């Protein structure tokens, strides 16, 4: 079997990390797997990206060009919206590689036109990392459910017109993807339910299969040792928060973390705890948390992340809408209990008061309560830590996930 994965990036975001781990996992179990990307930053020989200087230069401007139609909507919000209209040569590249099966991941930022999927002439598996595949262009619909009928009057665009850009994109998808040999995979039960309820995928096979994690890398390191290596204090409860663009991406909930920590500070945690933020530098006007905060910027390797998770007492991700966040899975694998809002795919990872704490959306008072609940009892913390680690080992190891995907590929190919 010859497998080709397609993803816009090979590193940097959750989808890129998940796709790259799966690519390596498939090769480890003997599948001839390669990945085609628009931006290649790593040195994996099984990842193919732009080769010439011209191709590399064009790839840098494609995201900006693809977003041009959204400029017609001055009241649009800051969340990403992808028209996917730019011409490209993906189908030609795919044909030259001649895979037996194509596995799509996150294909935005001008990487692929909507209509290109019909040209592949191969079975397609599509792992969803957000909602874009079944909406009229937005990646995070939040409370909007117009994708269940047909998009238009899009809140992300700030539009009240039924025949707006989102409606046109929905119709393009409807025409281009009708009767395709496509299997959709959602990493969380929540996203699978959203896809099944959508007008574009209600007649498509939808499976639930999580992202995988290398538990040989992400595993507990002695807390004292990890803190020594990272020059972090030994006598404080360390509260960890982080994601890609963690302080500027509104979806990650940095603005919700601040009031929760101030509540904790007022209840006696001011001198007992510190906040550690990764994924971004300190903002020009950082919020007051009521306790010391350290900003350590972006971490680009898994060893440093493992050290940081192991050094922390708790990982907090107050996101508004998440699929199956790698950060929570990574932290749990390192034995670090997690606190997050009870939304999206978080319940697939966090079992309330068994291996972490699920907060009532989007109550900052309950967020503060959950953080304190995890930290205030050492015996409870030890139990949460052990169960968090066991959960990831049992359900999310990349070897198990790669084998499940390989079985899916074989099943699909047998029917061709």
N, C-alpha and C positions, 0 to 999 in steps of 0.2 A: 504494500500500500504506500502510495506517495501522497503526502499531506502538505498543503500549503496554507499557512496562516497569514492573514492580512490585518495589519493594525497601523494606524497613523504613525505611532512612535514605537521605539524599542525600549524606552526607559522614560521615567519622569512622572507618570501618572498611574493611577490604580489599574486601568485597563492595560497599559503597556507592561506593567509588572506582571499582571496575571497572564497575559499572552506569552511573554518571554519565559515565565516559569513553566507554562504548559508546553511550549516548544521544546525546552530542555527535557521536561518530563517524558514527552513522547519519544524523543531520541533515546532516553535511558531505557525504555522498554522495547526498543528495537524498531520503532516506526521511523521511516524516512521522512523527517519533518523539517521544513524550512519556513522562514517568515519573511514576508515582503512588507517594507515600511516606507513611509514618505520621509521620515527623519531618522537617520541612524546615528546614534551617539556612542554605542558600545562597540566592542570588538569581537562579538560572536560571529564566527565564520558562517553560521547557518542563518544569519539575518542579512537580507539583501536590501540595500537602499540606493538612492541616487548615486551614480558612478562618476559622471563628469562634473566639472565646475558649473556648467550651465544648468544641469539638472538640479544640483544642490542649491544654486541661486534661485531657481524657479520655485523649489520646494519651500523656500523661506518666505516668499511673497504670496503663495497660494492661500494661506489662511486669511490674509487681509483681503485678497481679491474675492474669495468666496463669501465674505461677509458683506460685500458691497450692497446687495439688495436690501439689507436690513437698515441701511442709512436712510431709506425713504420713510422710516418710522421714528421720528424724533422723540417719541415718548416710550420707546422700548426700555426694558430694564437691563441690568448689567449681565444677566445670565446668558450663556452661550446659546446661539441659534444658528443652525447650519442649513443653508439652502441646497448645498451639494449640487451645484449646476456647472462647475468648471469642466471643460473637456480635459481628458487625460488619456494615457495609453496603458492603463492597468490591464485591460483585457488582452492586449497584445503581449504584455510581459507574462501574464498567466498562461497564455497559450504556448509560449516558448518554453515554459517550465513543465507543462503537461502534467499537472497533478491529477490524481484520481479523485480527490475530494478537496474542496476549498472551505476553510474555516475563517469566517469573518469575526473580528472583534470590534474595536472602536475605529470607525472609518470616516471621521469628520475632518475639519480644517482643510477642505479642498482636496482631500486624498482621492475620493471616488465619487463619480456622478451616480445619482439614483438609478439611472437607466443602464448602467454598466453591468449590473447583476444578471440581466437577461443574456448578456453576451458570453458568459462563462461556459455555458454548455456542460457544466459539471454539477454534481450534487453540492449543495451549500449547507453548511452548519453555521449558524450565527449566534454567538454568545453576546447577550446584551449586557452592557456595563452601565447603561442609563436608559432613558425612555425614547431616545431619538428615533429608533427604527419604526416605532408605531405612532409617532406624532407628526404634526405638520411642520416640524423643524426645531422645536424646543427640545432640550435634553433633560430638563427638570420641570415637569408640568406642575409640581406642587399640588394645589387643590383643584386644578382644572382637569376636567374629565371629558372635554370635548372630543378627544381622540376616540372615544367609544362610538361616536357617530361619524362625524367628519369635521375636520378642523376649520377654523375661521374665527374672526373676532378674537384674535389671539392675545391673551393677557401679557405674554412675554414681549410681544411687539407693541403693546399699548394700543392695540387696534380695536375698533368696534365695528369693522366692516366684515361681513361674512366672506366676501371674495377677496380676502387679503393674501399676503404672501404665504401664510400658513395653509390656507385653503388650496392654493395652487400647488404647493409642495405635496400636500396630502393626495391630490388627484394624480400628480406625477407618480407617486409611490404606488397608488392603486392600479394605475395602468401598467407600470413596469414590473410589478412583482406578482401579478395575477398568475396563478397556476405554475409558479416556480417549484422546482424540486428543492425545497428548503425546509430545514429543521431548525427551530429556534430553541436556544438554551438560555435559561435565566438562572443566575447564580443564587437567587433567593426566591422563596415561595411568594413573597410580596410582588416582586417584579414579574414572576410568571403569571400571577393572577391579573396584573395590569395588562400584560401582553394578550392573554386569553380574552380579556374583555374589550380589547381594541377592535375597531372596525377593519384594520388591516391584517391582523393576525388571528382573528377568531376562528378561521378555518385552517390554520396552520398547526402542525404538530409542535407543541411546546413542552420541553422537558426542564426539570429542575436539577441542576448540577453545580456544585459550588466551585469557587476558585480554589486552587491548590497552593500549599505552602511547603517549603523545604524545611521539615522539622529537624533536619540535621544541622541546619544553620540557626534557625530560630528556636532556641531552647534556653532554659534558665542558666544564668551565670551568677556566681556568688555575688550578692548585693553589695557587700563591702568592697570586694575587688572591683566591681564595675564602677562604683562611685570613686574609688581611688584613681582609676584610669582616666575617668572623665572630670576629675577635680571637682566633684560634687560633695556637699556636706554629708557627714555620716549621722548627724544628730537631728535631722529634719525629716518629716514626711514629705516626700517629693511627689507632687501632682503633675503628671505629664499630659501635655496637649500638643497635637501636631497633625499636619497634613500638608499636601502640596498647596502653597499659597495660603497657609493656615490663618493668617491674620487679616487677609484682604478678601478672601472668598466668603461672601455672606452665608453661603450654604453650610459652611463648617462651624458656624455658631460661636465664633469668638466673642461676639457682642452679647451672647447669652451666658457665656462663662464668667464674664466680669462681675455681674451682680451676684451670681451664686458664690463666688469666692469672697466677695465683700461680706455676704451674710455669714460665711464661715469665720471670717476674721473677727466679726463682731461677737461670735460665740466662742472665742478663745483659741482660735487656730492661727492667729497672726504670727506668733513666734514659734509655732510648732510645725508649720508647713511652708513650702516654697513651690512656686509654679515654674515648670520648665517648658519652654515653647520651642518646638523645632518646625522646620519647613518655611520659615520666614525670619527676616531680621526684625529688630525692634522697630515699631512704627515711630514716626516723628512725634506723634502725640499719644504715647501709650496710655491705655486706661489704668486707673488705679484699682488694684485688686485687694488692697488692704493687707497684702503680704508681699514679700520679695518675689520678683519674677526674673528669670534668666532666659534670654533669647539666644539660641545656639545656631540659628540659621539652617541651611539645607544640609542634610546628610545624604551622601551619594553612594554609600555602600552598606551592605546588609550586616556586616560585622559591627559597625558603629551603631546601627539601629538596635541590634540585639543587646549591645552593652547598655544603651539608653533605656530600653524597655526593662531590662533586668535591674537597673539602678533605681527605677521608679517604684513607688508603692502602689500607684494607681494610674490608669490611663483614662482620660475623659475625652469623649468625642460628642459634643453637643450639636451635631449636625441637624439640619432641618429635614433633609431627605437623602437617604443613603441606600445603596443596593446591598452590597456585602463588603464593607470596607476592609482593605488589607491591613490597615493600622490596628484595628481591633483584633483581627485574627493573629497578627504578629505579636502584639502585646500579650494576648492570652497564651500563645505558645511559649512565651518566656515566663509564664507563671504570674503575670501582672493582671490583677482583676480590673475589669473595665466598667465604666459608667457611661450610659448613653440614653438618649430619648427612645421610648418604645415606639419606633416607627420604621418603615421600610423593611430592610432585611436584617436589622439588628437582633430581633428575636431568634433568628436562625443561629446566632452566635452566643448571645448572652441569655442565660437562664436566670430569671429574676431571683435574687437572693440565694442562688445556688453556686454560680461561678462569677457573679457580678451583680449589677443593679440596673434595672430598666426604669427610666424616669418618665413620669407622666408628661406627654408633650404639651406645651413647651414651657413647663413650670420651673422657673429658676429656683424657687424655694425647695421644690422636691429634688432638683439637681444638687443643691447644697446638702440636703438631707442624705442623698445617696452617697455622696463623697464621704461625708462624716461616718455613715454607717459602715462603709468598707474599711475606713482607717482606724476607727476607735477601739476595735477589739482584735488583739493579736491572734488569738486562737481562731476567730472567725476568718481573719485575713488568710491564715495558713490554709484553711479548708477551701476558701474561694480560689486561692492560687493553684492548689493541686487540681481542683475540678476544671479550672480554665485550661490548664495544660492538657489534661486528659481529653477534654472536648475536642481540641484541635488535632491531637494525635489520632483520635479515633475516627473523626469525620472529614478532616481537611488536608491530610498529607498529600503532597503532589503526586506521589506514586499511585495512591488509590484513585485520585481524580483522573490522572492520565489513563489509567486502565479503563475507567468508566467511559471516557471519551473514545478510546480505541475500540471498545465494544460497540459504541454507537456508530462509529465510522463503518465498521465491518457490517453491521446490520443494514445500514443505508446502502452500501455498495452491493450487498447481496440482492437487493431489490431492483437494482438498475438494469 
